[in-house]
């Protein structure tokens, strides 16, 4: 099968640091190639592709200091990507940030032409948080678009109008993260020695991710908390949240912030932690950081919201809790979790091959559906003639 994967243009695929969607797209491409399919990834020149690579921009728009709300550069990226659509058996585009809504009219046009195309929704609605024009995109284009969700929880939240064709969990290549049989001490010249180990958190620092809640839980448990993540300078909500809620709790002793981290640093931080705290304040559609943590052998303690129930087997690879009080109690029990069980869960449930196989099933159904529609249309033409 010849498949076009279209990634967002904001950062490289896969990312060197923050960028869950781009990592998922790369892993999917890898799994599809391993199954013997022909893949073209349309991303940035700085990206890596297990198959062919096509692009407009040499590097990600963020690296070019372009604001997330800018629409013209993404339009150019997507317009050029969809110009190649007729060369493939199926086109797979990915909706992750506000400007990715630009893919909807292109996908709708392909469907109307009888071309097999699908869209994975990686985030949550509304996407357009500047002008709030999501309703127009959905009104004009949703009915034509075959949509894949990334969890059962997200599938339930898919807006009416889109054609729901199922869900596929995100995938992760376990070998990219080192398994640690036991937690350790985070050794850094900035930190005071702490022989009892530490807890961690990692991600984009915004209220929905519960960064400050994780810090408070660690403090109440009497644990050191070492965390990393990105404060998105173009996102006022992220900046304000960090300045007012998170930064006042950082003391460079019990609570230490390491800043944005690359893959190697993430590996070190998560692998050495006793647990990853995930006190989410929203219905998170997946939560790749939880899978990454478990791949390192590190249990996850998460609020039971969104897709957390689908990723965590309570008492086996982490704990599902309802509030901070329960999180503090779970921290005291984290050493009852076997780290090898965390790693095994990722290898069995979230491999690129598993995700690729599920996608191929979906692709085949869509191609068959379009073929049937085309034959039906031809039949109608002959009848009229």
C-alpha positions in Angstrom: 0.0 0.0 0.0 1.3 3.5 -0.9 0.5 5.9 2.0 1.0 9.7 2.4 1.4 10.8 6.0 1.0 14.6 6.5 2.5 15.9 9.7 2.0 19.5 11.1 4.7 22.0 10.2 5.5 23.4 13.6 8.3 21.2 14.7 10.4 18.3 13.3 9.1 14.8 13.1 10.1 13.1 15.4 10.8 16.0 17.8 14.1 16.5 19.6 12.2 17.6 22.7 8.5 18.5 23.3 6.1 17.2 20.6 4.0 14.2 21.3 2.0 14.3 18.0 5.1 14.3 15.9 6.6 11.4 17.8 3.3 9.4 17.3 3.4 10.1 13.5 7.0 9.0 13.2 6.3 5.8 15.1 3.3 5.1 12.9 5.4 5.6 9.8 8.0 3.2 11.3 5.4 0.5 12.0 3.9 0.8 8.5 7.3 0.5 6.8 8.1 -2.6 9.0 4.9 -4.1 7.7 6.1 -3.6 4.1 4.2 -0.5 3.1 5.5 2.4 1.0 5.4 5.6 3.1 6.0 9.3 2.3 6.1 11.6 5.3 5.3 15.2 4.4 6.9 17.3 7.3 10.0 19.5 7.4 13.4 19.0 5.9 14.8 18.6 9.5 12.5 15.6 10.0 13.4 12.0 9.7 11.3 9.5 7.8 11.4 5.7 7.8 10.3 6.0 4.2 10.4 8.9 1.8 10.4 12.5 3.1 8.8 15.5 1.4 8.6 19.1 2.7 8.2 22.8 2.0 10.1 24.3 5.0 13.6 23.4 5.9 12.8 23.5 9.6 9.8 23.8 12.0 7.9 27.0 12.1 8.5 27.3 15.9 12.3 27.1 15.2 11.8 29.9 12.6 10.2 32.1 15.4 6.8 32.0 13.9 3.8 32.4 16.2 1.5 29.3 16.6 -1.5 31.5 15.5 0.1 32.3 12.1 -2.0 30.7 9.3 -0.3 31.5 6.0 2.8 29.3 6.5 0.8 26.2 7.6 -1.5 26.9 4.6 1.4 26.7 2.2 2.6 23.5 3.9 -0.7 21.8 3.7 -1.5 23.0 0.2 1.7 21.5 -1.2 1.2 18.3 0.8 -2.3 17.7 -0.7 -1.1 18.4 -4.2 0.5 14.9 -4.1 -2.6 13.1 -2.9 -3.6 11.5 -6.2 -0.3 9.5 -6.2 -1.2 7.5 -3.1 -3.7 4.8 -2.1 -4.7 6.7 1.0 -3.8 10.0 2.6 -3.6 10.3 6.4 -3.5 13.8 7.9 -3.2 14.8 11.6 -5.2 17.4 13.5 -3.1 18.7 16.5 -3.2 22.5 16.8 -5.5 25.3 15.8 -4.0 26.0 12.3 -4.3 22.3 11.5 -8.0 23.0 10.8 -6.7 24.0 7.4 -6.6 20.3 6.5 -10.4 19.9 6.7 -11.3 21.5 3.4 -8.5 19.5 1.6 -9.7 16.3 3.1 -13.3 17.1 2.3 -12.4 17.7 -1.3 -10.6 14.4 -1.6 -13.6 12.5 -0.2 -15.9 14.2 -2.7 -13.6 13.1 -5.4 -13.8 9.5 -4.1 -10.2 9.4 -2.8 -9.5 7.5 0.4 -8.3 9.8 3.1 -8.5 9.8 6.9 -7.8 12.3 9.8 -6.5 11.5 13.3 -7.6 13.9 15.9 -4.8 14.3 18.5 -6.2 17.1 20.7 -9.5 18.4 21.9 -12.1 20.8 20.7 -12.2 23.8 20.3 -9.1 24.0 18.2 -9.4 27.6 17.1 -8.9 29.5 20.3 -8.2 32.8 18.6 -11.3 33.4 16.5 -13.4 30.4 17.6 -14.4 29.5 14.1 -14.4 25.7 14.6 -18.2 25.6 14.0 -17.7 26.8 10.4 -15.1 24.2 9.6 -17.3 21.5 11.1 -20.4 22.8 9.3 -18.9 22.8 5.9 -16.5 19.9 6.0 -17.1 17.4 8.8 -19.6 15.1 7.1 -17.0 14.1 4.5 -14.1 13.3 6.8 -13.3 9.9 8.1 -12.0 10.5 11.6 -9.8 8.4 13.8 -9.6 9.1 17.6 -6.6 8.2 19.8 -8.6 6.7 22.6 -12.1 5.5 23.5 -12.4 8.5 25.8 -11.7 10.8 22.9 -14.0 8.9 20.6 -16.9 9.7 22.9 -16.1 13.4 22.7 -15.8 13.6 18.8 -18.2 16.4 17.7 -21.3 15.3 15.8 -21.0 15.5 12.1 -17.6 13.8 11.6 -17.6 10.2 10.3 -16.3 8.2 13.2 -14.2 5.2 12.0 -12.8 4.1 15.4 -9.8 4.7 17.6 -6.2 3.6 17.7 -3.9 4.2 20.7 -0.7 6.2 20.2 2.4 4.1 19.9 5.9 4.3 21.3 9.1 2.5 20.4 10.2 1.2 23.8 13.9 0.8 22.7 14.1 4.6 22.4 13.8 4.8 26.2 16.1 3.0 28.7 14.5 0.7 31.2 15.6 1.2 34.8 15.1 -1.7 37.1 15.1 0.7 40.1 14.7 4.4 40.7 17.8 6.5 41.5 19.0 9.9 42.5 18.9 12.8 40.1 22.6 13.9 40.1 23.0 17.5 39.1 25.4 20.2 40.4 22.5 22.4 41.2 20.8 20.0 43.5 21.4 19.1 47.1 22.0 15.4 47.6 18.8 13.4 48.4 19.3 9.7 49.0 15.5 9.1 49.1 15.0 9.7 45.4 12.5 11.9 43.7 9.1 12.2 41.9 8.7 13.8 38.6 6.4 15.5 36.0 7.0 16.4 32.4 5.1 18.2 29.7 3.8 21.5 28.5 3.3 23.8 31.5 -0.4 24.7 31.3 -3.3 24.5 33.8 -4.8 21.4 32.2 -1.6 19.4 32.8 -1.7 20.1 36.6 1.9 21.0 37.1 1.4 23.0 40.3 -0.9 20.3 41.6 1.9 17.7 41.2 4.3 19.9 43.1 1.9 20.3 46.0 1.2 16.5 46.1 5.0 15.8 46.3 5.5 18.5 49.0 2.7 17.0 51.1 4.2 13.6 50.7 7.6 15.0 51.8 9.3 14.0 48.6 11.8 15.8 46.3 10.2 16.9 43.0 12.4 17.3 39.9 10.5 18.2 36.8 10.9 19.5 33.3 8.8 21.0 30.6 8.1 23.8 28.2 6.6 27.2 29.0 5.2 28.2 25.6 6.2 31.8 25.1 3.5 32.4 22.5 0.8 31.1 24.8 -0.3 33.7 27.4 -2.1 31.1 29.4 1.1 29.0 29.7 3.2 32.0 30.7 0.8 33.3 33.3 0.3 29.9 34.8 4.0 29.3 35.2 4.6 32.8 36.7 1.7 32.7 39.1 1.2 29.1 40.1 4.4 27.1 39.4 7.4 29.4 39.7 6.5 30.4 43.4 6.7 26.8 44.4 10.2 26.2 42.9 13.0 26.5 45.6 15.8 24.6 43.8 16.0 22.2 46.7 12.8 20.2 47.3 11.3 21.5 44.1 13.6 21.8 41.1 12.7 22.9 37.6 15.1 21.7 34.8 13.5 23.6 31.9 12.7 22.2 28.4 14.4 18.8 28.0 15.6 16.9 24.9 15.1 13.1 24.5 18.2 12.1 26.4 17.4 14.4 29.3 13.8 13.2 29.4 15.0 9.6 29.5 17.3 10.3 32.4 14.6 12.3 34.4 11.8 9.8 33.9 13.9 6.6 34.3 15.3 7.7 37.6 12.1 8.8 39.2 10.1 6.8 41.8 6.9 7.8 40.0 5.5 10.2 37.5 2.7 12.4 38.9 -0.1 13.2 36.4 -2.8 15.3 38.1 -4.6 16.3 34.9 -7.4 18.9 35.1 -9.1 17.9 31.8 -10.3 15.0 29.8 -6.9 14.3 28.3 -7.3 12.4 25.0 -4.3 10.2 25.5 -1.2 11.2 27.6 1.9 10.1 25.8 4.1 11.1 28.8 2.4 8.3 30.8 3.5 5.7 28.3 7.0 7.1 28.1 7.3 6.9 31.8 6.1 3.3 31.9 8.6 2.4 29.2 11.3 3.6 31.5 9.9 1.4 34.2 8.5 4.3 36.2 5.0 3.9 37.5 2.4 6.6 36.9 0.0 8.1 39.5 -2.7 9.9 37.6 -6.1 11.5 38.2 -8.7 9.2 36.7 -9.8 11.4 33.8 -9.7 11.2 30.0 -7.8 8.2 28.7 -5.9 7.5 31.9 -8.1 4.5 32.6 -7.1 3.0 29.2 -3.4 3.4 29.9 -3.1 2.5 33.6 -3.9 -0.8 35.1 -4.6 0.3 38.7 -2.1 -1.4 41.1 -0.1 -3.0 38.3 1.7 -0.1 36.4 0.5 2.8 38.5 -2.5 4.2 40.4 -5.6 6.0 39.4 -6.7 8.5 42.0 -9.5 11.2 42.2 -7.7 14.0 44.0 -4.5 15.3 45.7 -5.2 13.5 49.0 -5.5 10.2 47.2 -2.4 11.0 45.2 -0.4 11.5 48.3 -1.5 8.2 49.7 -0.6 6.4 46.4 2.9 7.9 46.5 3.5 6.0 49.8 2.6 2.8 48.0 4.5 3.3 44.7 7.2 0.8 45.7 4.6 -2.0 45.5 4.6 -1.6 41.7 7.0 -3.9 39.7 8.9 -1.7 37.3 9.2 -4.6 34.8 5.4 -4.8 34.6 5.4 -1.1 33.5 7.8 -1.8 30.7 6.0 -5.0 29.6 2.7 -3.2 29.4 4.1 -0.7 26.9 5.8 -3.4 24.8 2.5 -5.4 24.6 0.0 -2.6 24.1 1.7 0.5 22.5 4.2 -0.7 20.0 4.5 0.9 16.5 3.7 -2.5 14.9 0.4 -2.8 16.9 -0.7 0.7 15.9 0.3 0.1 12.3 -1.7 -3.1 12.1 -4.8 -1.4 13.4 -4.3 1.5 11.0 -4.0 -0.8 8.0 -7.3 -2.4 8.9 -8.9 1.1 8.8 -7.1 2.1 5.6 -8.3 -1.1 3.8 -11.9 -0.4 4.9 -11.7 3.2 3.6 -10.2 2.2 0.3 -12.9 -0.5 -0.2 -15.6 2.0 0.8 -14.4 4.5 -1.8 -14.1 1.8 -4.5 -17.7 0.8 -3.8 -18.9 4.4 -4.0 -17.0 4.9 -7.3 -18.6 1.8 -8.8 -22.0 2.9 -7.6 -21.5 6.3 -9.2 -20.5 4.7 -12.4 -23.6 2.5 -12.4 -25.8 5.6 -11.9 -24.0 7.3 -14.8 -24.7 4.4 -17.1 -28.3 4.2 -16.0 -28.8 7.9 -16.8 -27.1 7.4 -20.1 
